[in-house]
Amino acid sequence: MTVRKKQTQVRLEPEILAAGKDAAAARGLDFNRYVERLIIEDTTGARAAGMDAAQRLIDQHGAFLDDLEQQFDASYARPQPGAAA
């Protein structure tokens, strides 16, 4: 069974369109598929579920992640051997 898609027009500011195309390309999607996916995620609750899961991760492990980030940043703050002072 072939699903027939409907065509629509959307007017966007040039910088928003460019950002959307860049985001689509970064995900390996064409712009139409990217917009379609955003709508599906938003209307099915998938986006909210993902955001809830991310918030739970931060709530449960935020201190560990902060400490890890500080350690990572500190490694770049120290002069590296052979680096110009």
VOPAGU-2260 file (C-alpha; in pm, 1 decimal, decimal comma):
REM VOPAGU-2260
SITE   aa  ch    i         X         Y         Z
SITE  MET   A    0       0,0       0,0       0,0
SITE  THR   A    1     144,7     333,8    -104,8
SITE  VAL   A    2      93,4     629,2     123,7
SITE  ARG   A    3      29,6     950,3     -62,9
SITE  LYS   A    4     187,1    1250,0     100,3
SITE  LYS   A    5      37,1    1595,7      97,6
SITE  GLN   A    6     239,7    1898,8       6,8
SITE  THR   A    7     234,9    2219,2     207,1
SITE  GLN   A    8     422,3    2545,9     223,8
SITE  VAL   A    9     589,6    2695,5     524,6
SITE  ARG   A   10     731,5    3046,7     540,0
SITE  LEU   A   11    1041,5    3078,9     755,1
SITE  GLU   A   12    1292,9    3350,5     824,1
SITE  PRO   A   13    1608,7    3280,1     620,0
SITE  GLU   A   14    1823,0    3214,5     929,0
SITE  ILE   A   15    1565,5    2970,5    1071,2
SITE  LEU   A   16    1550,4    2784,3     740,7
SITE  ALA   A   17    1931,5    2767,8     728,3
SITE  ALA   A   18    1947,4    2640,0    1087,0
SITE  GLY   A   19    1684,9    2375,5    1008,4
SITE  LYS   A   20    1871,2    2260,3     698,0
SITE  ASP   A   21    2196,7    2243,3     895,6
SITE  ALA   A   22    2026,9    2042,5    1171,9
SITE  ALA   A   23    1877,0    1805,6     915,4
SITE  ALA   A   24    2212,3    1754,9     745,7
SITE  ALA   A   25    2382,6    1690,9    1079,7
SITE  ARG   A   26    2133,2    1407,9    1136,7
SITE  GLY   A   27    2169,9    1270,8     784,5
SITE  LEU   A   28    1813,9    1368,8     690,7
SITE  ASP   A   29    1672,7    1578,9     413,7
SITE  PHE   A   30    1486,9    1886,9     534,7
SITE  ASN   A   31    1139,5    1745,2     465,6
SITE  ARG   A   32    1209,8    1428,2     664,9
SITE  TYR   A   33    1357,8    1637,8     946,6
SITE  VAL   A   34    1043,3    1852,6     972,9
SITE  GLU   A   35     822,7    1543,8     950,4
SITE  ARG   A   36    1018,1    1380,3    1233,0
SITE  LEU   A   37     993,5    1691,1    1452,7
SITE  ILE   A   38     615,5    1695,3    1409,0
SITE  ILE   A   39     583,0    1322,8    1482,5
SITE  GLU   A   40     802,1    1349,3    1793,5
SITE  ASP   A   41     608,2    1649,2    1919,3
SITE  THR   A   42     258,8    1511,5    1857,5
SITE  THR   A   43     320,0    1155,5    1982,1
SITE  GLY   A   44     485,9    1252,4    2308,1
SITE  ALA   A   45     822,0    1103,5    2205,2
SITE  ARG   A   46     998,6    1437,6    2246,3
SITE  ALA   A   47     850,9    1489,2    2594,3
SITE  ALA   A   48     949,1    1135,5    2695,7
SITE  GLY   A   49    1305,2    1198,4    2580,6
SITE  MET   A   50    1322,5    1527,1    2768,8
SITE  ASP   A   51    1186,5    1358,3    3082,5
SITE  ALA   A   52    1449,6    1085,2    3054,9
SITE  ALA   A   53    1725,5    1344,4    3012,1
SITE  GLN   A   54    1601,6    1535,7    3316,6
SITE  ARG   A   55    1598,1    1215,5    3526,0
SITE  LEU   A   56    1957,3    1147,5    3420,0
SITE  ILE   A   57    2060,9    1497,2    3525,6
SITE  ASP   A   58    1867,9    1472,7    3853,0
SITE  GLN   A   59    2021,4    1135,4    3941,0
SITE  HIS   A   60    2374,4    1185,5    3811,3
SITE  GLY   A   61    2417,9    1561,5    3779,2
SITE  ALA   A   62    2685,2    1589,9    4049,0
SITE  PHE   A   63    2888,7    1312,6    3885,8
SITE  LEU   A   64    2854,1    1473,7    3543,3
SITE  ASP   A   65    2956,7    1814,9    3684,0
SITE  ASP   A   66    3263,4    1660,2    3848,5
SITE  LEU   A   67    3353,5    1478,8    3527,1
SITE  GLU   A   68    3321,9    1801,5    3329,4
SITE  GLN   A   69    3543,6    1987,0    3577,7
SITE  GLN   A   70    3808,2    1715,6    3554,0
SITE  PHE   A   71    3793,7    1727,9    3175,9
SITE  ASP   A   72    3822,4    2108,5    3172,5
SITE  ALA   A   73    4109,8    2098,9    3422,8
SITE  SER   A   74    4309,5    1870,0    3197,1
SITE  TYR   A   75    4307,3    2142,5    2931,8
SITE  ALA   A   76    4388,5    2419,0    3179,8
SITE  ARG   A   77    4723,0    2260,7    3271,6
SITE  PRO   A   78    5013,6    2333,7    3038,0
SITE  GLN   A   79    5087,0    2032,4    2823,0
SITE  PRO   A   80    5444,6    1907,9    2789,3
SITE  GLY   A   81    5612,6    2076,5    2497,0
SITE  ALA   A   82    5344,4    2344,6    2467,3
SITE  ALA   A   83    5451,9    2705,6    2426,4
SITE  ALA   A   84    5407,4    2905,0    2746,2
